[in-house]
Amino acid sequence: MAEKQTTPHGGKNVLGGPLAPCCTSPVTGYYRDGFCHTGKGDAGVHTICAEMTEEFLVFSRSRGNDLSTPVPEFEFPGLKPGDRWCLCAPRWKEAYDAGMAPRVLLEACHMSSLEFASLEELREFAIEE
């Protein structure tokens, strides 16, 4: 059995294990390396690996962040339902509070996410793989 790839940055996930990749098609992450790790310059804290839904994409657009429209100059392909993406932790929590949160891949959510959402909240939306 092949071992899962983990972040080259040594980050930990919300479960305390090594940070797993979120998505490479489209390539996500603040650093566009497929991982939801964070660092200096990531003011949005892009640490929650979420699976997009139409409802969440509409919600995010209504809050001023259109995730559906491509923005090539920022290497952003535009998202569709089913895509996985490293979301800003405060936006995910806002969606959670509004009843619009997308599902998350816990192994790929950086531990910094816990500054915005509890592990219990994230577990409610966990993707089983």
C-alpha positions as a Python dict, from the first residue, in 0.01 Angstrom:
ca = {
    (1, 'M'): (0, 0, 0),
    (2, 'A'): (142, 339, -101),
    (3, 'E'): (207, 591, 172),
    (4, 'K'): (9, 915, 149),
    (5, 'Q'): (205, 1219, 41),
    (6, 'T'): (249, 1477, 316),
    (7, 'T'): (353, 1839, 309),
    (8, 'P'): (720, 1914, 254),
    (9, 'H'): (674, 2196, 506),
    (10, 'G'): (618, 1962, 800),
    (11, 'G'): (279, 2110, 887),
    (12, 'K'): (31, 1934, 1114),
    (13, 'N'): (-335, 1882, 1045),
    (14, 'V'): (-628, 1945, 1280),
    (15, 'L'): (-607, 1582, 1399),
    (16, 'G'): (-242, 1622, 1501),
    (17, 'G'): (-98, 1416, 1216),
    (18, 'P'): (105, 1522, 913),
    (19, 'L'): (-72, 1759, 675),
    (20, 'A'): (-203, 1569, 372),
    (21, 'P'): (-247, 1728, 28),
    (22, 'C'): (-581, 1891, -49),
    (23, 'C'): (-590, 1907, -429),
    (24, 'T'): (-358, 1930, -728),
    (25, 'S'): (-627, 1958, -997),
    (26, 'P'): (-690, 2243, -967),
    (27, 'V'): (-370, 2319, -776),
    (28, 'T'): (-477, 2480, -452),
    (29, 'G'): (-315, 2637, -149),
    (30, 'Y'): (-190, 2984, -75),
    (31, 'Y'): (146, 2870, -214),
    (32, 'R'): (-18, 2679, -504),
    (33, 'D'): (146, 2351, -401),
    (34, 'G'): (-167, 2148, -325),
    (35, 'F'): (-144, 2191, 54),
    (36, 'C'): (-346, 2411, 292),
    (37, 'H'): (-51, 2533, 496),
    (38, 'T'): (-6, 2897, 585),
    (39, 'G'): (272, 3139, 654),
    (40, 'K'): (384, 3497, 638),
    (41, 'G'): (177, 3691, 388),
    (42, 'D'): (-128, 3463, 404),
    (43, 'A'): (-362, 3719, 558),
    (44, 'G'): (-667, 3509, 465),
    (45, 'V'): (-539, 3198, 646),
    (46, 'H'): (-612, 2953, 358),
    (47, 'T'): (-604, 2642, 579),
    (48, 'I'): (-932, 2453, 537),
    (49, 'C'): (-947, 2190, 262),
    (50, 'A'): (-1309, 2203, 147),
    (51, 'E'): (-1510, 2039, -128),
    (52, 'M'): (-1705, 2301, -316),
    (53, 'T'): (-2083, 2295, -344),
    (54, 'E'): (-2304, 2518, -556),
    (55, 'E'): (-2461, 2652, -235),
    (56, 'F'): (-2125, 2749, -87),
    (57, 'L'): (-2004, 2909, -412),
    (58, 'V'): (-2321, 3123, -422),
    (59, 'F'): (-2277, 3208, -52),
    (60, 'S'): (-1914, 3311, -103),
    (61, 'R'): (-2006, 3525, -405),
    (62, 'S'): (-2275, 3697, -194),
    (63, 'R'): (-2003, 3784, 59),
    (64, 'G'): (-1786, 3947, -207),
    (65, 'N'): (-1557, 3655, -293),
    (66, 'D'): (-1645, 3506, -632),
    (67, 'L'): (-1472, 3168, -641),
    (68, 'S'): (-1641, 3057, -964),
    (69, 'T'): (-1483, 3306, -1206),
    (70, 'P'): (-1126, 3236, -1326),
    (71, 'V'): (-857, 3495, -1245),
    (72, 'P'): (-555, 3383, -1450),
    (73, 'E'): (-321, 3655, -1318),
    (74, 'F'): (-350, 3492, -973),
    (75, 'E'): (-331, 3137, -1112),
    (76, 'F'): (-695, 3092, -1010),
    (77, 'P'): (-893, 2859, -1239),
    (78, 'G'): (-1242, 2930, -1103),
    (79, 'L'): (-1412, 2656, -906),
    (80, 'K'): (-1710, 2432, -965),
    (81, 'P'): (-1900, 2195, -735),
    (82, 'G'): (-1685, 1895, -646),
    (83, 'D'): (-1354, 2082, -665),
    (84, 'R'): (-1142, 2084, -351),
    (85, 'W'): (-985, 2413, -247),
    (86, 'C'): (-797, 2563, 47),
    (87, 'L'): (-1050, 2805, 190),
    (88, 'C'): (-986, 3093, 424),
    (89, 'A'): (-1064, 2961, 771),
    (90, 'P'): (-1268, 3271, 871),
    (91, 'R'): (-1484, 3233, 555),
    (92, 'W'): (-1551, 2865, 628),
    (93, 'K'): (-1655, 2955, 984),
    (94, 'E'): (-1880, 3232, 849),
    (95, 'A'): (-2041, 2978, 616),
    (96, 'Y'): (-2074, 2731, 904),
    (97, 'D'): (-2253, 2990, 1117),
    (98, 'A'): (-2487, 3064, 823),
    (99, 'G'): (-2562, 2694, 761),
    (100, 'M'): (-2374, 2694, 428),
    (101, 'A'): (-2041, 2527, 511),
    (102, 'P'): (-1893, 2286, 258),
    (103, 'R'): (-1752, 1949, 359),
    (104, 'V'): (-1387, 1929, 465),
    (105, 'L'): (-1099, 1682, 443),
    (106, 'L'): (-969, 1686, 801),
    (107, 'E'): (-630, 1532, 719),
    (108, 'A'): (-567, 1822, 479),
    (109, 'C'): (-686, 2105, 709),
    (110, 'H'): (-391, 2283, 872),
    (111, 'M'): (-394, 2302, 1252),
    (112, 'S'): (-417, 2684, 1227),
    (113, 'S'): (-781, 2630, 1127),
    (114, 'L'): (-857, 2557, 1492),
    (115, 'E'): (-807, 2926, 1571),
    (116, 'F'): (-1132, 2989, 1382),
    (117, 'A'): (-1340, 2672, 1402),
    (118, 'S'): (-1347, 2395, 1660),
    (119, 'L'): (-1254, 2039, 1576),
    (120, 'E'): (-1613, 1941, 1658),
    (121, 'E'): (-1746, 2191, 1402),
    (122, 'L'): (-1505, 2063, 1138),
    (123, 'R'): (-1589, 1699, 1218),
    (124, 'E'): (-1959, 1770, 1147),
    (125, 'F'): (-1858, 1829, 783),
    (126, 'A'): (-1580, 1570, 752),
    (127, 'I'): (-1540, 1384, 424),
    (128, 'E'): (-1495, 1013, 484),
    (129, 'E'): (-1227, 865, 258),
}
